[in-house]
Amino acid sequence: MIGAADLVMLDSHLSIAMACCKLFNHKVRSIAITKDGAIIGLVSDRDLVCSIIVAGLDPGVTRLFDIASKFLHTLAWNAPASEALEMMQACGYHHMLVERNGVVIGVLSLHDLVYEVRRSPAPASEPARSVSRAG
């Protein structure tokens, strides 16, 4: 995992305004949403924009739980980039949680994959290395 920001986590009861601040301050594109210490969902910058601007939700009142993607698939840390792209396309995801030995270690985004391919055009059968890592 190279050149990536730490995984940011926030509790599901916090507001989407808090998530916007965290995204900005940590310079990340997604936040893992937790409840009782366990990751239960994921919220991306796109989710926040759609919730606030398109849906007109109040960012100070709306909870992260209300907008988080909760049916998450995870990707093995050593999965080939081709598998990551295939799964993201099949599930309609722009971000996926990455796990190693059952523990979430980061988030992989389509942006990460595109950056990695442009930076070093390795075969798609090799693992994706540009993953936001858990802090």
FIKOLZA-1660 file (N, C-alpha, C; in steps of 0.1 Angstrom, whole numbers, plus 5000, padded with zeros to 4 digits):
% residues 135
   i   px   py   pz ch aa at
   1 5009 4988 5000  A  M  N
   1 5000 5000 5000  A  M CA
   1 5009 5012 5000  A  M  C
   2 5008 5020 4990  A  I  N
   2 5017 5031 4988  A  I CA
   2 5010 5044 4986  A  I  C
   3 5016 5055 4991  A  G  N
   3 5011 5069 4988  A  G CA
   3 4996 5071 4991  A  G  C
   4 4991 5065 5002  A  A  N
   4 4977 5067 5005  A  A CA
   4 4975 5072 5019  A  A  C
   5 4963 5079 5021  A  A  N
   5 4960 5085 5034  A  A CA
   5 4955 5074 5043  A  A  C
   6 4955 5078 5056  A  D  N
   6 4949 5069 5066  A  D CA
   6 4934 5067 5065  A  D  C
   7 4930 5055 5069  A  L  N
   7 4915 5052 5069  A  L CA
   7 4909 5061 5080  A  L  C
   8 4899 5068 5076  A  V  N
   8 4892 5076 5086  A  V CA
   8 4879 5069 5090  A  V  C
   9 4876 5069 5103  A  M  N
   9 4864 5062 5108  A  M CA
   9 4856 5072 5117  A  M  C
  10 4843 5072 5115  A  L  N
  10 4834 5080 5124  A  L CA
  10 4822 5071 5128  A  L  C
  11 4817 5075 5140  A  D  N
  11 4805 5067 5145  A  D CA
  11 4793 5071 5137  A  D  C
  12 4784 5061 5136  A  S  N
  12 4772 5063 5127  A  S CA
  12 4762 5073 5132  A  S  C
  13 4763 5077 5145  A  H  N
  13 4753 5087 5150  A  H CA
  13 4758 5102 5147  A  H  C
  14 4770 5103 5142  A  L  N
  14 4775 5117 5140  A  L CA
  14 4769 5122 5127  A  L  C
  15 4769 5136 5125  A  S  N
  15 4763 5142 5114  A  S CA
  15 4771 5141 5101  A  S  C
  16 4764 5143 5090  A  I  N
  16 4771 5144 5077  A  I CA
  16 4780 5156 5076  A  I  C
  17 4777 5167 5084  A  A  N
  17 4785 5178 5084  A  A CA
  17 4799 5175 5090  A  A  C
  18 4799 5166 5101  A  M  N
  18 4811 5162 5107  A  M CA
  18 4820 5154 5097  A  M  C
  19 4813 5146 5089  A  A  N
  19 4820 5138 5079  A  A CA
  19 4826 5147 5068  A  A  C
  20 4819 5157 5064  A  C  N
  20 4825 5167 5054  A  C CA
  20 4838 5173 5060  A  C  C
  21 4838 5177 5072  A  C  N
  21 4850 5182 5079  A  C CA
  21 4861 5172 5079  A  C  C
  22 4858 5160 5083  A  K  N
  22 4868 5149 5083  A  K CA
  22 4874 5147 5069  A  K  C
  23 4866 5146 5059  A  L  N
  23 4871 5144 5046  A  L CA
  23 4880 5155 5042  A  L  C
  24 4876 5167 5044  A  F  N
  24 4884 5178 5041  A  F CA
  24 4898 5179 5049  A  F  C
  25 4897 5177 5062  A  N  N
  25 4909 5178 5070  A  N CA
  25 4918 5166 5068  A  N  C
  26 4913 5155 5065  A  H  N
  26 4922 5143 5063  A  H CA
  26 4926 5141 5048  A  H  C
  27 4920 5149 5039  A  K  N
  27 4922 5147 5025  A  K CA
  27 4920 5133 5020  A  K  C
  28 4908 5128 5023  A  V  N
  28 4904 5114 5019  A  V CA
  28 4891 5116 5011  A  V  C
  29 4887 5105 5005  A  R  N
  29 4875 5105 4997  A  R CA
  29 4863 5096 5003  A  R  C
  30 4867 5089 5013  A  S  N
  30 4856 5081 5020  A  S CA
  30 4859 5079 5034  A  S  C
  31 4849 5075 5042  A  I  N
  31 4849 5074 5056  A  I CA
  31 4842 5061 5060  A  I  C
  32 4849 5052 5068  A  A  N
  32 4843 5040 5073  A  A CA
  32 4834 5044 5084  A  A  C
  33 4821 5039 5084  A  I  N
  33 4812 5043 5095  A  I CA
  33 4811 5031 5104  A  I  C
  34 4812 5035 5117  A  T  N
  34 4812 5024 5128  A  T CA
  34 4800 5025 5137  A  T  C
  35 4797 5014 5143  A  K  N
  35 4787 5014 5154  A  K CA
  35 4793 5004 5164  A  K  C
  36 4794 5008 5177  A  D  N
  36 4799 5000 5187  A  D CA
  36 4813 4994 5183  A  D  C
  37 4821 5002 5176  A  G  N
  37 4835 4999 5173  A  G CA
  37 4836 4990 5160  A  G  C
  38 4825 4985 5154  A  A  N
  38 4826 4977 5142  A  A CA
  38 4822 4985 5130  A  A  C
  39 4829 4983 5119  A  I  N
  39 4825 4990 5107  A  I CA
  39 4812 4984 5101  A  I  C
  40 4803 4993 5099  A  I  N
  40 4789 4989 5094  A  I CA
  40 4786 4995 5081  A  I  C
  41 4795 5005 5076  A  G  N
  41 4791 5011 5063  A  G CA
  41 4803 5020 5059  A  G  C
  42 4800 5026 5047  A  L  N
  42 4810 5034 5041  A  L CA
  42 4803 5046 5035  A  L  C
  43 4809 5058 5037  A  V  N
  43 4803 5071 5031  A  V CA
  43 4814 5077 5023  A  V  C
  44 4811 5080 5010  A  S  N
  44 4821 5087 5001  A  S CA
  44 4818 5102 5000  A  S  C
  45 4827 5109 4994  A  D  N
  45 4825 5123 4991  A  D CA
  45 4813 5125 4982  A  D  C
  46 4811 5115 4973  A  R  N
  46 4800 5116 4963  A  R CA
  46 4787 5114 4971  A  R  C
  47 4786 5104 4981  A  D  N
  47 4774 5102 4989  A  D CA
  47 4771 5115 4996  A  D  C
  48 4781 5122 5001  A  L  N
  48 4778 5135 5009  A  L CA
  48 4772 5146 4999  A  L  C
  49 4778 5147 4988  A  V  N
  49 4773 5157 4978  A  V CA
  49 4759 5154 4974  A  V  C
  50 4756 5141 4971  A  C  N
  50 4743 5138 4967  A  C CA
  50 4733 5140 4978  A  C  C
  51 4737 5137 4991  A  S  N
  51 4728 5138 5002  A  S CA
  51 4725 5153 5005  A  S  C
  52 4735 5161 5004  A  I  N
  52 4733 5175 5008  A  I CA
  52 4727 5183 4997  A  I  C
  53 4733 5182 4985  A  I  N
  53 4728 5191 4974  A  I CA
  53 4716 5185 4967  A  I  C
  54 4717 5173 4962  A  V  N
  54 4706 5167 4954  A  V CA
  54 4694 5163 4963  A  V  C
  55 4696 5156 4974  A  A  N
  55 4685 5152 4982  A  A CA
  55 4680 5164 4992  A  A  C
  56 4689 5174 4994  A  G  N
  56 4685 5185 5002  A  G CA
  56 4685 5182 5017  A  G  C
  57 4692 5172 5022  A  L  N
  57 4693 5168 5036  A  L CA
  57 4700 5179 5044  A  L  C
  58 4697 5181 5056  A  D  N
  58 4703 5190 5065  A  D CA
  58 4716 5184 5070  A  D  C
  59 4728 5189 5066  A  P  N
  59 4740 5183 5071  A  P CA
  59 4743 5183 5086  A  P  C
  60 4737 5193 5093  A  G  N
  60 4739 5193 5107  A  G CA
  60 4730 5184 5115  A  G  C
  61 4720 5178 5109  A  V  N
  61 4710 5170 5116  A  V CA
  61 4711 5155 5111  A  V  C
  62 4713 5153 5098  A  T  N
  62 4713 5140 5092  A  T CA
  62 4725 5132 5097  A  T  C
  63 4722 5120 5102  A  R  N
  63 4732 5111 5107  A  R CA
  63 4739 5103 5096  A  R  C
  64 4751 5100 5098  A  L  N
  64 4759 5091 5088  A  L CA
  64 4752 5078 5086  A  L  C
  65 4746 5072 5096  A  F  N
  65 4739 5060 5095  A  F CA
  65 4728 5061 5084  A  F  C
  66 4722 5072 5082  A  D  N
  66 4711 5074 5073  A  D CA
  66 4715 5074 5058  A  D  C
  67 4728 5077 5056  A  I  N
  67 4732 5078 5042  A  I CA
  67 4743 5068 5038  A  I  C
  68 4748 5060 5048  A  A  N
  68 4759 5051 5045  A  A CA
  68 4755 5039 5037  A  A  C
  69 4764 5035 5028  A  S  N
  69 4763 5022 5021  A  S CA
  69 4765 5011 5031  A  S  C
  70 4755 5003 5034  A  K  N
  70 4756 4993 5045  A  K CA
  70 4758 4978 5040  A  K  C
  71 4756 4976 5027  A  F  N
  71 4757 4962 5022  A  F CA
  71 4771 4961 5015  A  F  C
  72 4781 4959 5024  A  L  N
  72 4795 4961 5019  A  L CA
  72 4801 4947 5015  A  L  C
  73 4808 4947 5005  A  H  N
  73 4816 4936 5001  A  H CA
  73 4831 4940 5004  A  H  C
  74 4839 4931 5008  A  T  N
  74 4853 4934 5011  A  T CA
  74 4862 4928 5000  A  T  C
  75 4873 4933 4999  A  L  N
  75 4883 4928 4989  A  L CA
  75 4895 4924 4997  A  L  C
  76 4901 4912 4994  A  A  N
  76 4913 4907 5000  A  A CA
  76 4925 4917 4997  A  A  C
  77 4933 4919 5006  A  W  N
  77 4944 4928 5005  A  W CA
  77 4954 4924 4993  A  W  C
  78 4954 4912 4989  A  N  N
  78 4963 4907 4979  A  N CA
  78 4955 4904 4966  A  N  C
  79 4943 4908 4964  A  A  N
  79 4935 4906 4952  A  A CA
  79 4941 4913 4941  A  A  C
  80 4941 4907 4929  A  P  N
  80 4945 4914 4917  A  P CA
  80 4937 4926 4914  A  P  C
  81 4943 4936 4907  A  A  N
  81 4935 4948 4903  A  A CA
  81 4923 4944 4895  A  A  C
  82 4925 4934 4886  A  S  N
  82 4914 4930 4877  A  S CA
  82 4902 4925 4886  A  S  C
  83 4904 4918 4897  A  E  N
  83 4893 4914 4905  A  E CA
  83 4887 4925 4912  A  E  C
  84 4895 4935 4917  A  A  N
  84 4889 4947 4923  A  A CA
  84 4880 4954 4913  A  A  C
  85 4885 4956 4901  A  L  N
  85 4876 4963 4891  A  L CA
  85 4864 4956 4888  A  L  C
  86 4865 4943 4887  A  E  N
  86 4853 4934 4884  A  E CA
  86 4843 4935 4895  A  E  C
  87 4847 4934 4907  A  M  N
  87 4838 4935 4919  A  M CA
  87 4832 4949 4920  A  M  C
  88 4840 4959 4918  A  M  N
  88 4834 4973 4919  A  M CA
  88 4824 4975 4908  A  M  C
  89 4826 4970 4896  A  Q  N
  89 4817 4971 4885  A  Q CA
  89 4804 4964 4888  A  Q  C
  90 4805 4951 4893  A  A  N
  90 4794 4943 4895  A  A CA
  90 4785 4948 4907  A  A  C
  91 4791 4954 4917  A  C  N
  91 4784 4960 4928  A  C CA
  91 4780 4974 4927  A  C  C
  92 4786 4981 4917  A  G  N
  92 4783 4995 4915  A  G CA
  92 4790 5004 4925  A  G  C
  93 4802 4999 4930  A  Y  N
  93 4809 5007 4940  A  Y CA
  93 4820 5015 4934  A  Y  C
  94 4823 5026 4940  A  H  N
  94 4835 5035 4937  A  H CA
  94 4845 5033 4948  A  H  C
  95 4842 5027 4959  A  H  N
  95 4851 5025 4970  A  H CA
  95 4848 5011 4976  A  H  C
  96 4858 5004 4980  A  M  N
  96 4857 4991 4986  A  M CA
  96 4866 4990 4998  A  M  C
  97 4861 4983 5009  A  L  N
  97 4869 4980 5020  A  L CA
  97 4878 4969 5017  A  L  C
  98 4891 4970 5022  A  V  N
  98 4901 4960 5019  A  V CA
  98 4904 4954 5033  A  V  C
  99 4905 4940 5033  A  E  N
  99 4907 4933 5045  A  E CA
  99 4919 4924 5044  A  E  C
 100 4925 4921 5055  A  R  N
 100 4936 4911 5056  A  R CA
 100 4933 4903 5069  A  R  C
 101 4932 4890 5068  A  N  N
 101 4929 4881 5079  A  N CA
 101 4916 4886 5087  A  N  C
 102 4906 4890 5079  A  G  N
 102 4893 4894 5086  A  G CA
 102 4893 4908 5092  A  G  C
 103 4904 4915 5091  A  V  N
 103 4904 4929 5096  A  V CA
 103 4905 4939 5085  A  V  C
 104 4897 4949 5086  A  V  N
 104 4897 4960 5076  A  V CA
 104 4910 4968 5077  A  V  C
 105 4918 4969 5066  A  I  N
 105 4931 4976 5067  A  I CA
 105 4930 4988 5058  A  I  C
 106 4920 4991 5051  A  G  N
 106 4919 5002 5043  A  G CA
 106 4908 5003 5033  A  G  C
 107 4908 5012 5024  A  V  N
 107 4898 5014 5014  A  V CA
 107 4905 5016 5000  A  V  C
 108 4900 5009 4990  A  L  N
 108 4904 5010 4977  A  L CA
 108 4894 5017 4969  A  L  C
 109 4898 5027 4961  A  S  N
 109 4888 5035 4953  A  S CA
 109 4892 5033 4938  A  S  C
 110 4882 5036 4929  A  L  N
 110 4885 5035 4915  A  L CA
 110 4896 5045 4912  A  L  C
 111 4896 5057 4919  A  H  N
 111 4906 5067 4917  A  H CA
 111 4920 5060 4920  A  H  C
 112 4921 5053 4931  A  D  N
 112 4934 5046 4934  A  D CA
 112 4938 5037 4923  A  D  C
 113 4929 5029 4917  A  L  N
 113 4932 5020 4907  A  L CA
 113 4937 5027 4894  A  L  C
 114 4930 5037 4890  A  V  N
 114 4934 5045 4878  A  V CA
 114 4948 5051 4880  A  V  C
 115 4950 5057 4892  A  Y  N
 115 4963 5063 4895  A  Y CA
 115 4974 5052 4894  A  Y  C
 116 4971 5041 4900  A  E  N
 116 4982 5030 4900  A  E CA
 116 4985 5025 4886  A  E  C
 117 4975 5024 4878  A  V  N
 117 4977 5019 4864  A  V CA
 117 4985 5029 4856  A  V  C
 118 4981 5042 4858  A  R  N
 118 4988 5052 4851  A  R CA
 118 5003 5054 4856  A  R  C
 119 5005 5052 4869  A  R  N
 119 5018 5053 4875  A  R CA
 119 5027 5042 4870  A  R  C
 120 5022 5030 4871  A  S  N
 120 5031 5019 4867  A  S CA
 120 5022 5008 4861  A  S  C
 121 5021 5008 4848  A  P  N
 121 5012 4999 4841  A  P CA
 121 5016 4984 4843  A  P  C
 122 5014 4979 4855  A  A  N
 122 5016 4965 4858  A  A CA
 122 5005 4956 4853  A  A  C
 123 5007 4943 4851  A  P  N
 123 4996 4935 4846  A  P CA
 123 4984 4935 4856  A  P  C
 124 4972 4935 4850  A  A  N
 124 4960 4936 4859  A  A CA
 124 4959 4924 4868  A  A  C
 125 4967 4914 4867  A  S  N
 125 4966 4902 4876  A  S CA
 125 4974 4905 4888  A  S  C
 126 4982 4916 4889  A  E  N
 126 4989 4919 4901  A  E CA
 126 4980 4926 4911  A  E  C
 127 4983 4925 4925  A  P  N
 127 4975 4931 4935  A  P CA
 127 4976 4946 4934  A  P  C
 128 4965 4953 4937  A  A  N
 128 4964 4967 4937  A  A CA
 128 4972 4972 4950  A  A  C
 129 4981 4981 4948  A  R  N
 129 4989 4985 4960  A  R CA
 129 4985 4999 4966  A  R  C
 130 4978 5007 4958  A  S  N
 130 4974 5020 4962  A  S CA
 130 4961 5020 4970  A  S  C
 131 4962 5017 4983  A  V  N
 131 4950 5015 4991  A  V CA
 131 4951 5024 5003  A  V  C
 132 4941 5032 5006  A  S  N
 132 4941 5040 5018  A  S CA
 132 4942 5030 5030  A  S  C
 133 4951 5032 5038  A  R  N
 133 4954 5022 5049  A  R CA
 133 4948 5027 5062  A  R  C
 134 4945 5017 5071  A  A  N
 134 4939 5019 5084  A  A CA
 134 4950 5026 5092  A  A  C
 135 4946 5036 5101  A  G  N
 135 4955 5043 5109  A  G CA
 135 4956 5038 5123  A  G  C
% end
